[in-house]
Amino acid sequence: MNISNGVLDRTPFGWLRERDIDLLLCSEMHAEGALSNYFAKRLGVTAGYFSGAWVSESDADGESDLVLSFDGAQGQVVALIENKIAAPFQPDQAFRYSRRRDRWSEDERISRVVTVLVAPESYMTRAEAAEFDVRITYEELADILRREHDRRSLFLSNSLLAGIERSRRGYSLIPDDAVSSAWQEIWQIAARVAPRLNLAKPMEKPKESTWIYFYDADGFEQVSWRTAVVVYKAERGQVDLQFGGTIPSELERRTAHIRTAPMNVFKAGKSSSLRMLVPVVDFVKPALEQEAAIIEGLATCEELRTFFVEHRVSLLS
């Protein structure tokens, strides 16, 4: 926790729980914005509208984390939602959801009941995930919310991104003073030397949070960050222009006649990146002592941002 200019500045969650996300999603659904429309679309609701959301609905087969209701052209459609961040499935959990779906479907007021799993994309590889009727990733929801451009939606988007990070790294979001201080310094330097990266003022960060994603960089407004994003992996001395769902050979083809000598293609999980090497930043040491390294790293981030803007058609074709 930091106190700056008399204002308490801290992360939304000291420990991010699934229940936190349940409540935030429920609240956002009642706002009847883009998120509500997206769920309706994924549930196959035509000419419908949102009619209710509830958390922690329990019965003989267990608990649904979140229940959504839509009134559509064919009648009422209900979604029974299981929300996961990192916790394993409980025994027969998906089966018990299906039993709940079948029993609720007997209500003559309901035309259709759907079981839904909401979780980070990496969670969807678990075998039991396939037993849910619909699977919606945190990544999808975060993208939609960021495009709303209001502070409420941005708060939930950032919360979902925190859930993705927790799922990926398996750690609790306990703030670390040294890392949080480094992020603050990097943010201030970025505002001065690379303003078009549009790095948002950071909240407190945990120890392992050493990768900086420039989600709102100029030129990326209409592109999902899962499609293309600049990533500053400062503690590794790497800057990546990362393309999701793209194999290295395809990125090699797209960039063969446009990439410059310092850029090399690398595979990164299910993505591929154009990578440039920069000085390493040690998040344990004071950032001001490493200002020259940080400036060079951010300048390289700006170089890759400009490269994307100039060659966007080729890079996304």
Beta strands, then each sheet from edge to edge (+ up, - down):
strand 1: 2-4
strand 2: 7-9
strand 3: 49-59
strand 4: 62-72
strand 5: 75-83
strand 6: 110-119
strand 7: 134-137
strand 8: 211-213
strand 9: 228-233
strand 10: 238-244
strand 11: 264-268
strand 12: 271-277
sheet 1: 1+ 2-
sheet 2: 3+ 4- 5+ 6+ 7+
sheet 3: 8+ 9- 10+ 12- 11+
end
